[in-house]
Amino acid sequence: MTLTGWVINTQSFIDDDYGYVNIATTWKGKDMPSKPKQNEPIEVMWSNESLYGVIGSKVGDFIETHGVNASLQEGIFTHRSIAEQLVKTFSGLKINEIRWRENPLEHTLNNGKPRMKRAKWLPEKEVDIVYMYSDTYVDVCNPQLVHTDFFTAIRANEDYEHNWLMCTKQTKEKLEAMKFKNIRIVESTIHG
């Protein structure tokens, strides 16, 4: 009842530079992120919060999510060009479009007054972002042999479903050779 693989996470920093944007998949009135379904856009907005308390306007190769229960670890946000390259190179990946919502704090401060300057946590330039995920699911409590480069480890209990985007060791080595930034790939054993 364990599964070992390489977990893929995004991070909103490179070395000591924490000036990268974040995406929110949850907001007031929407507590849980939606599970990705093919051809169904993922609703997101630019996040005004960060796990590290600092947010900037730089857009990395991969973009971290932040919000209530917002791991959405079935996949990652990235540029369309990167997603298309990875889908051509590896098996087990899908691409979903994004439906953007406007963060209420883009034009209004926390105190309700109108914002006079552009928010520092908005991206410095317009970007074409998509959501990339694997719809190959492996149940940690009953693991099966994986035949794809990428897969989603899943562990469900009564109240919550935990998911991890994972890859094989060979995929990890090829992915690291591509020299992408804002991505972290760590060996992990998930217990059922």
C-alpha positions in Angstrom: 0.0 0.0 0.0 2.7 2.4 -1.0 3.7 4.0 -4.3 7.2 5.5 -5.0 7.8 7.9 -7.8 9.0 11.5 -8.5 6.5 14.2 -7.4 6.4 17.3 -9.5 5.8 20.7 -7.8 6.0 24.2 -9.0 7.6 27.0 -6.9 7.2 30.8 -7.0 10.8 31.5 -6.5 14.2 30.8 -8.0 17.1 30.9 -5.5 16.4 33.9 -3.3 14.1 35.6 -5.8 10.5 35.4 -4.6 9.2 37.8 -7.2 7.1 35.4 -9.2 3.3 35.5 -9.8 0.9 32.9 -8.3 -2.4 31.5 -9.6 -5.4 31.1 -7.3 -7.8 28.2 -8.1 -10.0 29.0 -5.1 -11.6 32.2 -3.8 -14.4 33.4 -1.5 -17.4 31.2 -2.1 -15.4 28.5 -3.9 -13.5 26.3 -1.4 -12.2 23.4 -3.5 -10.5 23.4 -6.8 -12.2 21.5 -9.6 -10.8 18.2 -10.6 -9.5 18.5 -14.2 -11.8 17.1 -16.9 -10.8 17.0 -20.6 -12.2 20.0 -22.6 -13.5 21.6 -19.4 -11.6 24.9 -18.6 -10.1 25.3 -15.2 -11.3 28.6 -13.5 -8.4 30.6 -12.1 -7.4 34.2 -11.2 -4.1 35.9 -10.4 -3.4 35.5 -6.7 -2.7 38.4 -4.4 -1.3 35.9 -1.8 1.7 33.6 -1.6 2.9 30.9 0.7 6.0 32.9 1.3 4.3 36.3 1.9 6.0 37.9 -1.1 4.6 38.1 -4.6 6.0 39.8 -7.7 5.2 40.2 -11.3 7.6 37.8 -13.0 6.2 34.8 -14.8 8.2 31.6 -14.5 8.2 28.6 -16.7 5.7 27.0 -14.3 3.4 28.9 -12.0 2.6 28.0 -8.4 -1.0 27.9 -7.1 -2.1 29.4 -3.8 -5.4 29.5 -2.0 -7.7 27.5 0.3 -7.2 23.8 -0.3 -5.6 24.8 -3.6 -2.9 22.3 -4.2 -4.7 21.0 -7.3 -1.7 18.6 -7.5 -3.3 16.7 -10.4 -1.3 19.0 -12.6 0.6 22.3 -13.1 0.1 25.6 -14.8 2.6 26.5 -17.5 3.0 28.3 -20.8 1.2 26.8 -23.8 4.5 26.3 -25.7 6.1 24.4 -22.8 2.9 22.2 -22.4 2.8 21.4 -26.1 6.5 20.5 -26.0 6.1 18.2 -23.0 2.9 16.5 -24.4 4.9 15.7 -27.6 7.8 14.3 -25.6 6.1 12.3 -22.8 3.2 10.0 -22.4 0.3 10.5 -19.9 -0.1 14.2 -20.2 -3.2 16.3 -21.2 -3.7 20.0 -21.7 -6.7 22.0 -20.4 -7.6 25.6 -21.2 -8.0 28.2 -18.5 -11.0 30.4 -17.9 -9.8 33.6 -16.2 -11.6 35.5 -13.5 -10.7 38.9 -12.3 -9.3 39.1 -8.8 -11.5 41.7 -6.9 -8.3 43.3 -5.5 -7.0 44.1 -9.0 -8.9 47.4 -8.9 -9.9 47.8 -5.2 -7.6 47.8 -2.1 -8.4 45.6 1.0 -9.9 48.7 2.7 -12.4 49.2 -0.2 -10.7 52.2 -1.7 -9.9 52.2 -5.4 -6.4 51.0 -6.4 -4.4 53.9 -7.9 -1.5 51.9 -9.2 -1.3 48.5 -11.0 -1.1 45.7 -8.4 2.4 44.4 -7.9 1.2 40.8 -8.0 -0.1 41.0 -11.5 2.1 39.6 -14.3 4.5 42.1 -16.0 3.4 40.9 -19.4 0.5 39.0 -21.0 1.1 35.3 -21.0 -0.7 32.3 -22.6 -1.1 29.9 -19.7 -2.7 26.4 -19.8 -3.2 23.7 -17.3 -1.3 20.4 -17.8 -2.2 17.2 -15.9 -2.2 13.4 -16.2 -5.5 11.5 -16.4 -3.6 8.2 -15.7 -4.7 7.6 -12.0 -2.9 5.1 -9.7 -4.6 4.3 -6.4 -2.0 4.3 -3.7 -4.0 1.7 -1.7 -4.0 -0.7 -4.6 -1.1 0.4 -6.9 -0.9 -1.0 -10.4 2.1 -1.0 -12.8 2.4 2.4 -14.5 2.8 2.4 -18.3 3.1 6.2 -18.9 5.8 8.7 -18.2 3.4 10.9 -16.1 0.6 9.7 -13.8 -1.4 10.9 -10.8 -1.2 9.1 -7.5 -4.5 9.2 -5.7 -5.4 8.5 -2.1 -9.0 9.0 -1.0 -10.6 9.0 2.4 -14.1 9.9 3.5 -13.6 13.7 3.5 -10.7 14.4 1.1 -8.9 13.2 -1.9 -5.1 13.6 -2.0 -3.5 13.8 -5.4 0.2 14.0 -6.6 1.4 14.6 -10.1 4.3 12.1 -10.5 6.6 10.7 -13.1 9.1 7.9 -13.5 12.8 8.2 -12.8 13.6 8.2 -16.5 11.1 11.0 -17.1 12.6 13.0 -14.2 16.1 12.7 -15.8 14.8 13.9 -19.2 12.8 16.7 -17.7 15.8 18.0 -15.7 17.9 17.9 -18.9 15.4 20.4 -20.4 16.5 23.0 -17.8 13.1 24.5 -17.0 12.8 26.9 -14.1 10.2 27.1 -11.3 9.9 23.3 -11.1 11.0 20.9 -8.4 11.0 17.1 -8.9 11.5 15.1 -5.7 11.5 11.3 -5.1 8.6 10.5 -2.7 6.9 7.4 -1.3 3.1 7.9 -0.9 1.6 5.7 1.8 -1.9 4.3 1.4 
